[in-house]
Amino acid sequence: MKNSFSSLSFSLAAGLAGAACFALANAQFTATLPSDTLFAIAASLALLGGAAADYSRKLEPLAPRRQLLRPSLPTGNAMSSGTRQQRLAA
């Protein structure tokens, strides 16, 4: 019941939107507008819709999802202690 009601309401909303678009396309003032103006209006509405969709999306944490592999620093000296003492003695 719940699925059939939602699918019926979605199809009704899409049908009404399509009927409104066809009625608007057949209107007298739409025929007098230049096509570049109509394209600019459509592009502006698309950008505004994209911005609204991006603003309303679910927030995700900034932390990475996987652990990053970082190289470890060397713990000992590069030279052995024997060569160090030899250098100090010289």
C-alpha positions in Angstrom: 0.0 0.0 0.0 2.8 2.4 0.9 4.7 1.7 -2.2 1.7 2.0 -4.5 0.7 5.3 -3.0 4.2 6.8 -3.4 4.6 5.5 -6.9 1.2 6.9 -7.8 2.0 10.3 -6.3 5.4 10.4 -8.0 3.8 9.6 -11.4 1.1 12.2 -10.8 3.7 14.9 -9.9 5.8 14.0 -13.0 2.7 14.1 -15.2 1.6 17.5 -13.8 5.1 18.9 -14.3 5.2 17.7 -17.9 1.7 19.1 -18.6 2.8 22.5 -17.1 6.0 22.5 -19.3 4.0 21.7 -22.4 1.4 24.4 -21.6 4.3 26.9 -21.0 6.0 25.9 -24.3 2.8 26.6 -26.2 2.2 30.0 -24.6 2.3 33.2 -26.6 5.1 34.9 -24.5 7.4 31.9 -24.9 7.3 32.3 -28.6 8.5 35.9 -28.4 11.5 35.2 -26.2 14.8 34.7 -27.9 16.3 31.2 -27.6 19.5 32.4 -25.9 17.5 34.0 -23.2 15.6 30.8 -22.6 18.9 28.9 -22.5 20.4 31.4 -20.0 17.3 31.0 -17.8 17.5 27.2 -17.9 21.3 27.2 -17.2 20.8 29.5 -14.2 18.0 27.3 -12.8 20.2 24.3 -13.3 23.1 25.9 -11.4 20.8 27.1 -8.6 19.3 23.5 -8.3 22.8 22.0 -8.2 23.9 24.5 -5.5 20.7 23.7 -3.5 21.3 19.9 -3.8 24.9 20.3 -2.7 23.9 22.5 0.2 21.3 20.0 1.4 23.4 16.8 1.1 24.4 14.8 4.2 27.5 16.0 6.0 30.4 13.6 5.9 33.4 13.7 8.3 36.6 15.0 6.9 38.7 12.2 8.4 39.9 9.7 5.9 38.0 6.4 5.8 41.1 4.3 5.7 44.3 4.5 7.7 47.0 6.3 5.9 50.4 4.5 5.6 53.1 6.9 6.6 56.8 6.0 6.6 58.4 5.6 10.0 61.4 7.7 10.9 64.7 5.8 11.5 65.2 5.0 15.2 68.9 4.5 15.2 71.9 6.4 13.9 73.0 5.8 10.3 76.6 5.2 11.5 77.4 2.5 14.0 79.0 3.5 17.3 82.3 1.9 16.4 82.9 4.2 13.4 81.9 7.2 15.5 84.5 6.5 18.1 87.1 6.0 15.4 86.2 9.4 14.0 86.4 11.1 17.3 89.7 9.5 18.1 91.2 10.7 14.8 
